Amino acid sequence: MAIEMPIALPDTLLSRLSDFLELQIGLHFPRERWRDLERGIAVASRESGYKETQAYIHWLLAAPLTRTQIEGLASHLTVGETYFFREKRSLDILEQQILPELLRARRENERHLRIWSAGCCSGEEPYSIAMLLDRLIPDLEKWNVTILATDINPLFLRKAAQGVYGEWSFRDTPGWLKERYFTRRQDGRFEIQPRIRRMVTFSYLNLAEDAYPSLVNSTNAMDLILCRNVLMYFAQERARKVVDKLHRSLVDGGWLITSPAETSTVLFSAFTAVAFPDAFLYRRIANAGPQTAAVTHPVPWYQGNWEATAPRAPTPAEPSAPAAFSWALSTFAPEVPYEAVAEPATGSEDADSPEHDERETPQCKARACADEGRLVEASAWCEKAIAADKLNPAHYYLLATIEQERGQNEAAERALGRALYLEPDFALAHFALGNLCLSGGRQREARRHFGNALSLLRACPAEALLPESDGLSAGRLVEIIAAVQASLPHAPKVHKELTT
Ligand SMILES: C[S@@+](CC[C@H](N)C(=O)[O-])C[C@H]1O[C@@H](n2cnc3c(N)ncnc32)[C@H](O)[C@@H]1O
């Protein structure tokens, strides 16, 4: 058994540090987790070249954190506990009920599906979803499936993108999983099959800070979001804001899956809680009206045991929801049987219909449809916006993001070409073109477009907000591009970009 180090840092300093981390990164360290905090910060301090942890903390507290500092801290202060097909009950419901219904509905029209693993850690969760879809969709190549996987910890993301795992990641999975989807390497580790790896896009996103939903980082119009064992590390107010943004990132009828230990009627009150045997999942349903049960007692936010920051000894089963939650659930949770949930209204509106709201411009309509995942309509509204104002590069950029979401990459590329013809200094369009080239395997071209974007961005003040970006600053896009470049083979060093 590991020997616990006594707490050596003064309470006042730990208290200031935990407030600061909550504000700047969203990482919440209540007093009962100060030991984790102290352990992590000591390692981060050594890694940054400090002999004295206190001096390191004072340095951190002196100014707002830079992206490099956030990444460094996240590498040591976040919990990397995950494995394939974790909390299998929710995934069974997904496989047996939610996804088959969604696939049936989508099969007739646009064959697209958008899934987001928010707080994906080292990739086991999004890859589990990819394998699940591979089993469910025999003609997968005819579908446009997006699995976005984001995390704040760059080390986890790097491991995820490599897709190489040890036995510990398979601690609760059947043997056939490895045989079917992994190749055993000489070092005894298991490498995920490239076709499954290609189904998932990993990227950095700080749930506490970054903008979402947004077309820019493709966090809009999700059919399904998994945000499991992440919210429990946030303070209640922060968790509330994150849940609100996740709600807006879903299409009408979209699903949010959390961990059973995070179930809360207060936190997810904007959702319809859907009761399955042994699990509650949350659904965004427009005009669902008030929830079926009122919360008469405030249910305290997370009361379970925090997952240990340090690697944990194997446990045979998942920790169950703490007693307080079980009680809260059975008392207040609206019990909506799955079959009884009304189908979401499609709200379908034809771009050619004379009845559309004349007060709204076609580009507003296009955005609204895109946000709701009605991509054919969004594209039609965008074409209308272009027809009315052919020289506006923003319309072509919007069209490009919509076409990309539809899996129409050539059309997206054409639209970006037009946007850049009209506005050669459109940094976001260069960035988007770089991403498209990357997804098409054209790395050299991608680098060129990223380089163009960086030159333009460096000429702007870091805090300047970029047009058409949903509030993204020039400095933040520099960081994002640097992170993408760093993930490319033979990429320039990250810190070189980050110092700009
Ligand atoms: C315990 S893991 C959960 C992994 C996976 N979702 C699961 O349930 O197995 C928590 C993850 O949340 C990530 N995380 C913590 N704070 C975050 C934030 N502010 N933004 C994004 N990810 C965050 C951590 O880096 C870590 O990978």
PDBQT file of the ligand as one rigid body, heavy atoms in Angstrom, charges set to zero:
ROOT
HETATM    1  C1  LIG A 601     -11.910  10.315 -14.975  1.00  0.00    +0.000 C 
HETATM    2  S1  LIG A 601     -11.607  10.836 -16.575  1.00  0.00    +0.000 S 
HETATM    3  C2  LIG A 601     -13.061  10.255 -17.386  1.00  0.00    +0.000 C 
HETATM    4  C3  LIG A 601     -12.776   9.634 -18.719  1.00  0.00    +0.000 C 
HETATM    5  C4  LIG A 601     -13.993   9.029 -19.407  1.00  0.00    +0.000 C 
HETATM    6  N1  LIG A 601     -14.977  10.024 -19.706  1.00  0.00    +0.000 N 
HETATM    7  C5  LIG A 601     -14.582   7.922 -18.589  1.00  0.00    +0.000 C 
HETATM    8  O1  LIG A 601     -15.631   8.089 -17.987  1.00  0.00    +0.000 OA
HETATM    9  O2  LIG A 601     -13.969   6.852 -18.530  1.00  0.00    +0.000 OA
HETATM   10  C6  LIG A 601     -11.882  12.593 -16.466  1.00  0.00    +0.000 C 
HETATM   11  C7  LIG A 601     -11.353  13.352 -17.662  1.00  0.00    +0.000 C 
HETATM   12  O3  LIG A 601     -11.859  14.698 -17.637  1.00  0.00    +0.000 OA
HETATM   13  C8  LIG A 601     -10.839  15.546 -18.099  1.00  0.00    +0.000 C 
HETATM   14  N2  LIG A 601     -11.104  16.927 -17.656  1.00  0.00    +0.000 N 
HETATM   15  C9  LIG A 601     -11.028  17.422 -16.402  1.00  0.00    +0.000 A 
HETATM   16  N3  LIG A 601     -11.297  18.740 -16.414  1.00  0.00    +0.000 NA
HETATM   17  C10 LIG A 601     -11.551  19.076 -17.694  1.00  0.00    +0.000 A 
HETATM   18  C11 LIG A 601     -11.885  20.298 -18.343  1.00  0.00    +0.000 A 
HETATM   19  N4  LIG A 601     -11.985  21.453 -17.672  1.00  0.00    +0.000 N 
HETATM   20  N5  LIG A 601     -12.081  20.278 -19.669  1.00  0.00    +0.000 NA
HETATM   21  C12 LIG A 601     -11.956  19.129 -20.360  1.00  0.00    +0.000 A 
HETATM   22  N6  LIG A 601     -11.648  17.939 -19.818  1.00  0.00    +0.000 NA
HETATM   23  C13 LIG A 601     -11.442  17.916 -18.488  1.00  0.00    +0.000 A 
HETATM   24  C14 LIG A 601      -9.574  14.950 -17.494  1.00  0.00    +0.000 C 
HETATM   25  O4  LIG A 601      -8.408  15.373 -18.139  1.00  0.00    +0.000 OA
HETATM   26  C15 LIG A 601      -9.844  13.461 -17.657  1.00  0.00    +0.000 C 
HETATM   27  O5  LIG A 601      -9.350  12.973 -18.856  1.00  0.00    +0.000 OA
ENDROOT
TORSDOF 0
